[in-house]
Amino acid sequence: MLMTTIFYHVDNFCNDLEKSALPETTQKQVGRKSFMRRSEIVTICLFFHHSKVRTFKDYYKIYIKDIYKSAFGKLVSYNRFVELINENIAVLALF
């Protein structure tokens, strides 16, 4: 399955990046905690480009929330996911 392959490579990349480049946070996290892993967020964004769906909102609500929901641990709402994309845009660009 293509999504599994993409996730495998993204997850390895994120693990290597966290070990080498990202500083460990010692401060208390302010705001909401994400229940989704960084590699899941990046995978969903990358897989969107392989879908035939015109808008990301439809893709997320139809494919991810309905069809692929068992592939991800805890999915967040569409609005929260868009916030998480913004928080992880640098990782997405690096990948």
Secondary structure, DSSP 8 states (H G I E B T S, - for coil): -HHHHHHHHHHHHHHHHHHHTS----S---S----S-HHHHHHHHHHHTTS--S-HHHIIIIIIIIISGGGSSS---HHHHHHHHHHTHHHHHH-
